Amino acid sequence: MRDISPLKDQISALYEKYKDDDEGDIATYIPELGKANPADFGISLATVSGEVFSVGNCQQEFTIQSICKPMAFLMALERHGREKTLQHVGIEPSGDPFNSIELDPKHGRPRPFNPMVNAGAISVASLIKGPGGTGVAEYVQRLGLAAGRTLRIDEAVRDSESATGHRNRAIAWLMRNFDIIDEEVDQTLDQYFSQCSVLVNCADLALIGATLANTGENPVTQKDVFNVQYVKDALAVMFTCGMYDYAGEWAYRVGVPAKSGVSGGIMAVVNRQLSIAVYSPRLDTRGNSVRGIKVCTELSNEFGLHAFDFMNVGSNFIGAM
Ligand code: DON
């Protein structure tokens, strides 16, 4: 077991190193997201032994955006099992941007490539929406259990995305055409837009990630949040598809399951050890946080967090306080 203090020191050092880095641009295609402060920057760490450490703007709330996708996939698996869920969404990386309008042509029956691209996430939203929109409340409640506090939706962001989300609407109707989603297309889109609009802060994201790292149990509250048998499914698709068309490079350079969102969050999970979350709204051209990628890459290299690094022996930081 290793002492966690060097990791904390390095997080503080990386915060100082990158706090004036202004590379990238904030997302504006959802008009409300354009109101984010581009200078905001926070890094949080949460371990499976329940220690949380944060530097920078880690209490600043932002909408979770695409980081909602792995937990939604997990909930679909819990509700429907693997066989049925995988009829509606695949598990292959697409290599294409997150919002591309395409279905996997190689599968016997068309379906979205994976749950991390919009098409797959919308299909998953259809599976968990619940009668009368109850799926939204259930999603927010489960995410709150993982974060360890009550969460809520930013209605202005949800309405802004709903008003401008024509591309997602087109994807949903294309999937309706192929019977991938049911006839309640508007409810499905509301579920998807609502999931993306849950307000979190950087420390919440680290705790949600640590809950995944800790076999689905929140390491602080010790409540069971996600069914352990499906946590690996979510982590696997995060590993292969979580960073969109940067997923291969991320797996090569950082080597841990992760998910990014267009509001500037990245949640990275070192299985059975810890989670690192970064909030920094300036994005690169693929929609990933610029400082988030820099911080995670350096931490992974320095501490051997990569899944295949010879220094990663699987329990490095467990119990280290
Ligand atoms: O579908 C959308 O456009 C957003 N609500 C989520 C996009 C997102 O975060 C993709 N990420 N990089």
Residues whose N, C-alpha, C, O or C-beta is under 5 A from the ligand:
A	BS01	DON	Q65 S66 F98 N118 C196 S260 G261 V262 G287
